Amino acid sequence: MRARAEHFYSRADLRRAIIYNPFEYRYHFMAANAFTHIRQYKAAKAHYRVVLALRPNYLDAASNMALVEAKSGRLESARGIYQAVLKMWPTHREAQAGLNAVTKLQEAKNEQFDRLIEKYRTD
């Protein structure tokens, strides 16, 4: 059975769809993506959690949740989610790219921290 595509023209339409169909994971996924796009990460994370509660193996939702975690500065959480996605789907390109980006960010932060520590030791 093929899932039918739903198109919403406003946030209000999507909100109504979720109210009337709270267990439809696709609506929560669309809402989460929309909130991510407008940088409302707390709301996006809430909807991704619902998606993953309804569909625990929805790896695109998990990968997007990791992106939200990374953009919110929670790099360790993002790393863990990306690793879990890659454990189940080793060729998931977005998770691979996300994990690489998070790793580079963490390395850069560690190097910056080390430089600051060294600077303050010499002062």
N, C-alpha and C positions, 0 to 999 in steps of 0.2 A: 504494500500500500504506500503510495507516494504522499508525502506531507504537502499540503496545499500552502502556498505562499500567502502570507498576510501582509498587507500594506497599511501602515498607519500614517496619517497625515499630520498628526499633532501628538504632543505628549499626553493631552487629555484623552485622545482616542486609545492610546496605549494603556493609560491608567485605567480607563473603563474596562478594557479587555482583561486586565489583570484582576480587577475587582470581580468581574463576572466569571472568570476562569482562573482562579488562583493557583491551580495545579498544572497549568499549561506552561511547561518550562520554556518554550520558545518565546513567549511574551516577556518573561523575566530576562531571558538572554538579550532580547532586543532592547529592553529598558537598560540593562547593565551596559551594553555597548553604547547606547546613547549618552548615558551618564559619564562613561569613560571619555567619550568624545568631547564633552563640555567640561571635563576635569572636575566632576563632582564624584570623587573617588569613594567617599563614604557610602553614598547611595548606590554606586556601581557595585561595590563589594557586597552590600546587602542583597542585591539581586543575583549576583553570581553565587552567593551562598545558597539561595533558594534553588537556583538551577542545579547546583551540585548535590543538594539534598534530594531533589527529585530525580536527577540523572547522574549518579556518582561517577560514571565512566565517560561523561561528556568532556573529552579532553580539550576541545577548543575553549570551553568555558573555564576550565582549570588554567589553561595557558593565559587566557585573558585576565583571570584573577591574579595570576602571578605578575602580569604587566601592571595592574593596579597597585599591587603591593610594592613593586619596584618604584613606580612613579610617586608613591606615598613615602618613599624613603626606607621601607622595610625590606632591605636587600636580602637578609637571611631568610625571611619568609618566602620571598620571591624565588630564591635559589631552591629551597626545598620543594616548592610547588613545581617548578620547572623540572627538577630531577624526577619527581614522581610521574609527571607526564611522560618524560623520556623513557622511564622504566617500562611504561605500558606501550608507548609508541615511539620507538627509538628514532624514527625518521621525521618526527613532527618538526617541520622547519621553523615555525615561530618559536617553539619551545627551545630549540637549539640556539637560535639567534638571541633569544631572551636570556638564556643561561650564559652565553658568551658575553653579552653586554653587562649582566650583573657581575660576573666574575671580573671583568675589566674595571668596572666601577669600584668594586671592593678593593682591588689591587691598588688603584689610584688613590683611594681614600687612605689605605694603609701607608702608602708611600708618603702622602701629604702629612699624615699624623707623625710618621717617623721624622720627617724634616722639621716639623714644629717642635717635637720633643728635643731634637738635637739643637735647635736654635735656642730654646730656653735653657738648656744645660750649659751652653757656652756664654749666656748673658750673665 
